[in-house]
């Protein structure tokens, strides 16, 4: 009994130390328990430190199929009381979007940050793990045939033509159509791309879409701009089709639709003038001279040529180069499954961790993934032009800088 009494002051001292650890260093909560498929679900993550924070927090979000977590604002710094102690807090706002239906479970994930124990102490590593989070994703009625559901309470869609007067043009001319979507409470990668359909006799040129996401105090706003160029290859009357857009309004609980009108152009003249016989003869002579010079250079330097050929063949047989060729062939033939498979092989060969991809290529990969693995996969109208351009850009950015050639050492025993 006497020994137990001696432990009472010690237990009291330990109790005084407990408040610093009474609150979890990391917690997370969802702003909704039920949401429509495609509707943004607020995700708030709170960090706690005994002293001021230092540096930038790191969030190790789990990978979930057809689900994206995006930051929508800056962290809000505050404080809270826990067991008689004041803790510094950082509340980070995110928005979660999913195309899955049913109960969605977000497994526990780790958050790392740096904080101080006191105002004057050095920063030290801190962190913790969140609890599992769950919510219900309901498919909006009437969207069963849609691959990706866009859910927004505010959508504005506009289009413009350049030149403004497209009624009468000449063969070979190009007119430009710009379509802009602006929506609240969603992300730009969810907004549907404009359809590049056109009748025969019109060549389509697509510009990379401009995607913009903005967030302030948890309010997300997205903007997507598509630019389509129509080039008339021959004379005639051509009707450029209208552009339909469909989205779900969770505020009005209604499926919305807007159709941008197309236009009809009367094309006159010929697309091109045949080259004169003299010009064609000059081109043949120039081509023959170039081939002759190349052949002579190859004969004079057959060993360097052989070495170059051997080096080229070695590069040609590398897995990443074969995957690149397969990907570009699939893009050229608009074969979506083959393009997705080849892109996966290339990524694993060059960048096993999946890091460092250009944002254009990452966006095209996500778009292709949605088309192939959406609720209603439909890739019959998929065009590989944008993916091919993004992939070529990625390869240019990934090329290492040329290494400087070292000066060879002099012979060991000259003479």
C-alpha positions as CSV (number, residue, x, y, z in Angstrom):
1,X,0.0,0.0,0.0
2,X,2.9,2.3,0.9
3,X,4.5,1.6,-2.5
4,X,1.3,2.4,-4.3
5,X,1.1,5.7,-2.6
6,X,4.6,6.6,-3.8
7,X,3.5,5.9,-7.4
8,X,0.6,8.5,-7.1
9,X,2.8,11.6,-7.6
10,X,4.7,9.9,-10.5
11,X,1.4,9.1,-12.2
12,X,0.3,12.7,-11.7
13,X,3.5,13.9,-13.4
14,X,2.9,11.6,-16.4
15,X,-0.7,12.8,-16.6
16,X,0.7,16.4,-17.0
17,X,2.7,15.2,-20.0
18,X,-0.2,13.5,-21.7
19,X,-2.0,16.5,-23.1
20,X,0.7,17.1,-25.7
21,X,-0.2,13.7,-27.2
22,X,-3.9,13.7,-26.5
23,X,-4.9,14.7,-30.0
24,X,-4.0,12.8,-33.2
25,X,-1.3,14.7,-35.2
26,X,-3.3,13.9,-38.4
27,X,-7.1,13.6,-39.0
28,X,-9.3,13.6,-42.1
29,X,-13.0,14.0,-42.8
30,X,-15.3,14.1,-45.7
31,X,-17.8,16.9,-46.3
32,X,-20.5,14.5,-47.6
33,X,-21.7,11.0,-46.8
34,X,-23.6,10.7,-50.0
35,X,-22.7,12.3,-53.4
36,X,-23.6,11.9,-57.1
37,X,-21.1,10.2,-59.3
38,X,-18.8,12.9,-60.6
39,X,-19.8,15.3,-57.9
40,X,-17.0,16.9,-55.9
41,X,-16.7,15.6,-52.3
42,X,-14.9,18.0,-49.9
43,X,-12.0,16.3,-48.1
44,X,-10.4,18.2,-45.2
45,X,-7.1,17.1,-43.6
46,X,-6.0,18.6,-40.4
47,X,-2.4,18.6,-39.1
48,X,-1.5,19.3,-35.4
49,X,1.8,20.4,-33.9
50,X,2.8,21.5,-30.4
51,X,4.7,24.5,-32.0
52,X,4.7,26.4,-35.3
53,X,4.8,24.4,-38.6
54,X,7.8,24.4,-41.0
55,X,8.1,23.4,-44.6
56,X,5.5,21.8,-46.8
57,X,3.3,18.8,-45.9
58,X,3.4,15.6,-47.9
59,X,0.3,13.5,-48.5
60,X,0.6,9.8,-49.6
61,X,-2.8,9.4,-51.1
62,X,-3.8,5.8,-52.1
63,X,-4.4,5.0,-55.7
64,X,-8.1,4.4,-56.3
65,X,-9.6,3.4,-59.7
66,X,-11.4,6.1,-61.5
67,X,-10.9,8.5,-58.5
68,X,-9.0,11.7,-58.3
69,X,-8.0,13.9,-55.3
70,X,-7.2,17.5,-56.1
71,X,-6.1,20.4,-53.8
72,X,-8.5,23.3,-54.1
73,X,-7.0,26.0,-51.9
74,X,-4.3,27.0,-49.4
75,X,-4.1,25.6,-45.9
76,X,-5.8,27.5,-43.2
77,X,-3.6,28.0,-40.0
78,X,-5.3,28.0,-36.6
79,X,-5.2,26.5,-33.2
80,X,-7.3,24.2,-31.0
81,X,-7.4,23.1,-27.4
82,X,-6.6,19.4,-26.5
83,X,-6.7,18.3,-22.9
84,X,-5.7,21.8,-21.6
85,X,-3.0,22.3,-24.2
86,X,-3.0,24.6,-27.2
87,X,-1.9,23.0,-30.5
88,X,-1.1,24.7,-33.8
89,X,-3.3,23.4,-36.7
90,X,-3.1,23.4,-40.5
91,X,-6.3,22.5,-42.3
92,X,-5.7,21.5,-46.0
93,X,-8.7,21.6,-48.4
94,X,-9.0,18.9,-51.1
95,X,-11.8,17.8,-53.4
96,X,-12.4,14.2,-54.3
97,X,-14.0,13.1,-57.6
98,X,-14.9,9.6,-58.6
99,X,-16.6,7.8,-61.4
100,X,-17.3,4.7,-59.3
101,X,-20.7,3.8,-58.1
102,X,-21.6,2.4,-54.7
103,X,-19.8,2.6,-51.4
104,X,-16.4,4.2,-51.8
105,X,-13.7,3.4,-49.2
106,X,-10.5,5.6,-48.9
107,X,-8.0,3.4,-47.0
108,X,-5.8,5.0,-44.3
109,X,-3.0,7.1,-45.8
110,X,0.2,8.7,-44.3
111,X,0.8,12.4,-44.0
112,X,4.3,13.8,-43.2
113,X,5.2,17.3,-42.1
114,X,7.6,19.3,-40.0
115,X,6.8,21.2,-36.8
116,X,8.4,22.6,-33.7
117,X,8.0,21.5,-30.1
118,X,8.3,25.0,-28.9
119,X,8.7,28.4,-30.6
120,X,12.5,28.3,-30.2
121,X,13.2,24.7,-30.9
122,X,14.4,23.3,-34.3
123,X,11.9,21.8,-36.7
124,X,11.5,18.0,-36.6
125,X,9.7,15.4,-38.6
126,X,6.2,14.7,-37.6
127,X,3.2,12.9,-39.1
128,X,0.5,10.3,-38.7
129,X,-2.0,8.2,-40.5
130,X,-5.6,9.0,-41.1
131,X,-8.6,6.7,-40.4
132,X,-10.4,5.0,-43.3
133,X,-13.1,7.2,-44.9
134,X,-16.3,6.1,-46.6
135,X,-19.1,7.7,-48.6
136,X,-21.8,6.6,-51.1
137,X,-21.6,7.4,-54.8
138,X,-25.0,7.4,-56.5
139,X,-25.3,7.2,-60.3
140,X,-27.5,10.0,-61.6
141,X,-30.6,8.7,-63.5
142,X,-30.3,8.9,-67.2
143,X,-26.5,8.7,-67.3
144,X,-26.2,4.9,-67.6
145,X,-24.9,5.3,-71.2
146,X,-22.4,8.0,-70.4
147,X,-18.7,7.0,-69.9
148,X,-17.9,10.0,-67.7
149,X,-20.5,11.9,-65.7
150,X,-19.9,15.7,-65.3
151,X,-21.6,17.0,-62.2
152,X,-21.8,20.7,-61.7
153,X,-24.3,23.2,-60.5
154,X,-23.1,25.9,-62.9
155,X,-22.1,25.3,-66.5
156,X,-21.4,27.9,-69.2
157,X,-20.5,26.8,-72.8
158,X,-19.6,29.2,-75.6
159,X,-18.1,29.0,-79.1
160,X,-16.6,31.3,-81.6
161,X,-15.5,31.1,-85.2
162,X,-12.5,32.6,-87.0
163,X,-12.9,34.2,-89.4
164,X,-16.4,35.2,-88.2
165,X,-17.9,34.9,-91.7
166,X,-17.5,31.2,-92.7
167,X,-20.3,31.0,-95.3
168,X,-18.1,31.4,-98.3
169,X,-14.4,30.2,-98.4
170,X,-11.9,29.0,-100.9
171,X,-10.6,25.5,-101.2
172,X,-7.5,25.1,-99.0
173,X,-8.8,27.7,-96.5
174,X,-8.9,27.0,-92.8
175,X,-11.6,28.1,-90.4
176,X,-11.1,27.8,-86.6
177,X,-13.8,26.8,-84.0
178,X,-13.1,27.6,-80.3
179,X,-15.3,26.0,-77.7
180,X,-15.0,27.0,-74.0
181,X,-16.6,25.2,-71.1
182,X,-16.6,26.8,-67.6
183,X,-18.1,24.9,-64.7
184,X,-18.2,25.2,-60.9
185,X,-17.5,22.4,-58.4
186,X,-15.6,20.2,-60.7
187,X,-12.2,19.7,-62.4
188,X,-11.1,20.4,-65.9
189,X,-10.1,16.8,-66.6
190,X,-13.8,15.8,-66.1
191,X,-15.1,18.1,-68.8
192,X,-15.9,16.4,-72.0
193,X,-13.7,17.1,-75.0
194,X,-15.3,18.6,-78.1
195,X,-16.1,16.1,-80.9
196,X,-13.7,16.4,-84.0
197,X,-16.3,15.1,-86.4
198,X,-16.5,16.5,-89.9
199,X,-17.7,15.3,-93.4
200,X,-15.4,13.9,-96.0
201,X,-13.5,16.6,-97.8
202,X,-12.6,18.4,-94.6
203,X,-9.3,17.8,-92.8
204,X,-9.3,18.2,-89.0
205,X,-6.4,19.8,-87.1
206,X,-6.7,19.7,-83.3
207,X,-4.9,22.0,-80.9
208,X,-3.9,20.8,-77.4
209,X,-6.9,21.6,-75.1
210,X,-6.3,24.3,-72.5
211,X,-7.2,23.0,-69.0
212,X,-7.5,25.3,-66.0
213,X,-8.4,24.5,-62.4
214,X,-8.8,27.1,-59.7
215,X,-9.8,26.8,-56.1
216,X,-10.4,29.3,-53.3
217,X,-11.5,28.3,-49.8
218,X,-12.8,24.9,-51.0
219,X,-14.7,26.3,-54.0
220,X,-13.5,24.6,-57.2
221,X,-13.9,26.0,-60.7
222,X,-12.8,24.4,-64.0
223,X,-12.3,25.7,-67.5
224,X,-11.6,23.8,-70.7
225,X,-10.9,25.3,-74.1
226,X,-10.9,23.2,-77.3
227,X,-9.8,24.5,-80.6
228,X,-10.7,22.7,-83.9
229,X,-9.4,23.7,-87.3
230,X,-11.3,22.7,-90.4
231,X,-9.4,22.7,-93.7
232,X,-11.5,22.4,-96.9
233,X,-9.7,20.1,-99.4
234,X,-12.1,20.6,-102.3
235,X,-14.9,22.7,-103.6
236,X,-18.5,22.0,-102.6
237,X,-21.0,22.7,-99.8
238,X,-20.0,21.3,-96.4
239,X,-22.0,21.2,-93.1
240,X,-19.9,21.2,-89.9
241,X,-21.9,19.4,-87.3
242,X,-23.3,20.7,-84.1
243,X,-21.7,20.0,-80.7
244,X,-23.8,18.4,-77.9
245,X,-22.9,18.6,-74.2
246,X,-24.6,16.8,-71.4
247,X,-24.1,17.2,-67.6
248,X,-25.8,16.5,-64.3
249,X,-26.9,19.4,-62.1
250,X,-26.9,18.1,-58.5
251,X,-28.6,21.2,-57.2
252,X,-31.6,20.9,-59.5
253,X,-31.4,17.1,-59.6
254,X,-31.7,17.2,-63.3
255,X,-29.8,16.1,-66.4
256,X,-28.9,19.2,-68.5
257,X,-28.1,19.4,-72.2
258,X,-26.8,22.1,-74.5
259,X,-26.2,22.0,-78.2
260,X,-23.8,24.4,-79.9
261,X,-25.0,25.0,-83.5
262,X,-22.8,24.0,-86.4
263,X,-22.4,25.9,-89.7
264,X,-22.5,25.4,-93.4
265,X,-19.8,26.7,-95.8
266,X,-19.8,26.9,-99.5
267,X,-16.3,26.2,-100.9
268,X,-15.1,27.5,-104.2
269,X,-12.0,27.0,-106.3
270,X,-9.4,24.2,-106.3
271,X,-7.4,23.1,-103.3
272,X,-4.1,23.2,-105.1
273,X,-2.5,23.9,-108.4
274,X,-0.4,21.1,-110.1
275,X,3.3,21.9,-110.2
276,X,4.8,22.7,-113.6
277,X,6.7,20.0,-115.5
278,X,9.9,22.0,-115.2
279,X,9.5,22.3,-111.4
280,X,8.9,18.5,-111.1
281,X,12.1,17.8,-113.2
282,X,14.2,20.1,-111.0
283,X,13.0,18.3,-107.9
284,X,13.9,14.9,-109.4
285,X,17.4,16.2,-110.3
286,X,17.9,17.6,-106.8
287,X,16.8,14.4,-105.2
288,X,19.1,12.3,-107.4
289,X,22.1,14.6,-106.5
290,X,21.4,14.2,-102.8
291,X,21.2,10.4,-103.1
292,X,24.5,10.4,-105.0
293,X,26.3,12.5,-102.4
294,X,25.0,10.3,-99.6
295,X,26.0,7.2,-101.4
296,X,29.5,8.5,-102.0
297,X,29.9,9.6,-98.4
298,X,28.8,6.2,-97.2
299,X,31.3,4.4,-99.5
300,X,34.1,6.6,-98.3
301,X,33.3,6.0,-94.6
302,X,31.8,2.5,-94.7
303,X,33.3,1.6,-91.3
304,X,31.7,4.6,-89.5
305,X,28.5,3.9,-91.3
306,X,28.6,0.2,-90.2
307,X,29.2,1.3,-86.6
308,X,26.3,3.8,-86.8
309,X,24.1,1.0,-88.2
310,X,25.1,-1.3,-85.4
311,X,24.3,1.4,-82.9
312,X,21.0,2.1,-84.5
313,X,20.0,-1.5,-84.6
314,X,20.9,-1.8,-80.8
315,X,18.7,1.2,-80.1
316,X,16.0,-0.2,-82.3
317,X,15.7,-3.4,-80.4
318,X,15.4,-1.7,-76.9
319,X,12.1,-2.5,-75.2
320,X,11.3,1.2,-74.7
321,X,11.9,2.0,-78.4
322,X,9.8,-1.0,-79.5
323,X,7.0,0.2,-77.2
324,X,7.3,3.7,-78.6
325,X,6.9,2.4,-82.2
326,X,3.9,0.2,-81.1
327,X,2.3,3.2,-79.4
328,X,2.7,5.6,-82.4
329,X,1.3,2.8,-84.7
330,X,-1.7,2.4,-82.4
331,X,-2.3,6.1,-82.3
332,X,-2.1,6.3,-86.1
333,X,-4.7,3.5,-86.5
334,X,-6.8,4.9,-83.6
335,X,-6.5,1.6,-81.7
336,X,-7.2,2.7,-78.1
337,X,-6.5,-0.6,-76.3
338,X,-3.2,-1.2,-78.1
339,X,-2.2,2.4,-77.4
340,X,-2.9,2.1,-73.7
341,X,-1.0,-1.2,-73.5
342,X,2.0,0.2,-75.4
343,X,2.1,3.3,-73.2
344,X,2.2,1.2,-70.1
345,X,5.1,-0.9,-71.4
346,X,7.0,2.3,-72.4
347,X,6.4,3.9,-69.0
348,X,7.6,0.8,-67.1
349,X,10.7,0.6,-69.3
350,X,11.7,4.2,-69.0
351,X,10.2,5.4,-65.8
352,X,9.3,2.4,-63.6
353,X,8.0,4.7,-60.8
354,X,5.7,6.6,-63.1
355,X,7.3,9.9,-62.1
356,X,8.4,12.8,-64.3
357,X,5.7,12.4,-67.0
358,X,4.8,15.6,-68.8
359,X,1.4,16.9,-67.8
360,X,0.1,16.7,-71.4
361,X,1.0,13.0,-71.6
362,X,-0.4,12.3,-68.1
363,X,-3.6,14.0,-69.1
364,X,-4.0,12.0,-72.3
365,X,-3.2,8.8,-70.4
366,X,-6.0,9.7,-67.9
367,X,-8.4,10.5,-70.7
368,X,-7.6,7.2,-72.5
369,X,-8.1,5.3,-69.2
370,X,-11.5,6.9,-68.7
371,X,-12.6,5.9,-72.2
372,X,-11.4,2.3,-71.7
373,X,-12.4,1.7,-68.1
374,X,-15.3,4.1,-67.6
375,X,-18.7,3.0,-66.5
376,X,-19.7,2.4,-70.2
377,X,-16.4,1.9,-72.2
378,X,-16.7,3.5,-75.6
379,X,-13.6,4.2,-77.6
380,X,-14.9,3.7,-81.2
381,X,-14.5,7.4,-82.0
382,X,-11.1,7.8,-80.2
383,X,-8.4,9.6,-82.1
384,X,-4.8,9.0,-81.3
385,X,-3.5,12.4,-82.6
386,X,-3.4,14.1,-79.2
387,X,-1.8,11.2,-77.5
388,X,0.9,10.9,-80.2
389,X,1.7,14.6,-80.0
390,X,2.0,14.4,-76.2
391,X,4.1,11.3,-76.4
392,X,6.5,12.9,-78.9
393,X,6.8,15.9,-76.7
394,X,7.6,13.6,-73.7
395,X,10.4,11.9,-75.6
396,X,11.9,15.2,-76.6
397,X,11.8,16.4,-73.0
398,X,13.3,13.1,-71.7
399,X,16.3,13.1,-73.9
400,X,19.5,13.6,-71.9
401,X,21.8,16.5,-72.8
402,X,24.7,15.6,-75.1
403,X,27.8,14.5,-73.2
404,X,31.0,16.3,-73.9
405,X,33.6,14.2,-75.7
406,X,36.8,13.6,-73.7
407,X,40.2,14.2,-75.3
408,X,41.9,10.8,-75.9
409,X,45.2,10.2,-74.0
410,X,48.4,10.3,-75.9
411,X,50.0,7.0,-76.8
412,X,51.9,5.3,-74.0
413,X,55.2,4.7,-75.8
414,X,55.3,7.0,-78.8
415,X,57.9,6.4,-81.5
